[in-house]
Amino acid sequence: MLNPYSSSLTDKEWEIIEPLLPKKKQTRPPTWTKRQILDGILYQLKNGCNWRDMPRDLPPFSTVYRYYKEWKDTGTFTAIMEALHATAREQSKKSKWTTLIIIDSQAVKNTCNASIESKGFCSYKATNGIKRHLAVDTLGI
């Protein structure tokens, strides 16, 4: 299949992810394949665009968003992430469980629209804002 966007899945990636997607009762033939819908979700997540600004050759934003919300709420994305993480660790001959992680944080300045609950002060950098944290394992996952 032709990959028109850098966020589109390759055939090999699709073979890994397809069995992890939920099976749905078929009441009528779907207009869009799950691969096209997932490509739409990945396009939006990678580019950070508004849902309505998605390209016209992808499924309609309302369809893509409905599947995104459903799969997020049912834990489909968590299951995909866990399966891909286990596969990556297996391929690099690492144990199933991460034993070393690297943690970093960043002070993010508040915007004028930030709520009172989210405002804070980072004394280390003398910044009004919040801190966000990131943890990665030795594989960068």
Secondary structure, DSSP 8 states (H G I E B T S, - for coil): ----STTS--HHHHHHHGGGS-----SS--SS-HHHHHHHHHHHHHH---GGGS-TTS--HHHHHHHHHHHHHTTHHHHHHHHHHHHHHHHTT--SS---EEEEEEEEE--TT--GGG--EETTTTEEEEEEEEEEETT--
